[in-house]
Structures are given as structure tokens and as C-alpha cells.
Amino acid sequence: MKKFDLSNFTLQESDGVLILKNDYTTVGFVRFNPESEIEYIFVNPIFRKQGLAKKLLKMVEKKTCKKIIFQDPISPLGEKLLQSLGKYN
């Protein structure tokens, strides 16, 4: 897995949503509430396996100053993400 360099991307913020874009597409986004509950996270398939989901989650933690909480239901792909994160299990 290569490191994901965020310097080539634009981060847009609105109420409870962080969106990462480049000049051509949405790379990924995360929707969360003030309690730091993750309501939805998405990474464009061509940008997966680069640590982007983890970076988005760290941005939420930094913004809310709270530990991440994942809401149910969690999709099969979301379950894989949780397993890879370890500390959030």
C-alpha cells in the first residue's frame, strides 16, 4: 500500500461532511455527526487501498476532538475497513 499524498487534492467541508476532490472527480468523502459517529464513508474505487479512508477518519477525529464511533449497519466493505483499523474495533 502506497502513502496517499493529500497535497494534490482539495478538501471541502460542510456541515458534517468532508469531501476530498481532485480536478476530475470526488476521491472520497465521510459524513459524520457532532458526536463523531460515522454515518457514511466512501472512497472512489480507483483510489482504494491507499489509506485514504483512514486519513478521512483521522480528519474527523481531529475536527470533532472525539474518538470515532461507527453507526450500524456496516456494509461488508465497511467491516473490512474496521478490521484493518484495529483500534476502532
C-alpha positions, 0 to 999 in steps of 0.5 A, a space after each residue: 500500500 502506497 502513502 496517499 499524498 493529500 497535497 494534490 487534492 482539495 478538501 471541502 467541508 460542510 456541515 458534517 461532511 468532508 469531501 476530498 476532490 481532485 480536478 476530475 472527480 470526488 476521491 472520497 468523502 465521510 459524513 459524520 455527526 457532532 458526536 463523531 459517529 460515522 454515518 457514511 464513508 466512501 472512497 472512489 474505487 480507483 483510489 482504494 487501498 491507499 489509506 485514504 479512508 483512514 486519513 478521512 477518519 483521522 480528519 474527523 477525529 481531529 475536527 470533532 476532538 472525539 474518538 470515532 464511533 461507527 453507526 450500524 449497519 456496516 456494509 461488508 466493505 465497511 467491516 473490512 475497513 474496521 478490521 484493518 483499523 484495529 483500534 476502532 474495533 
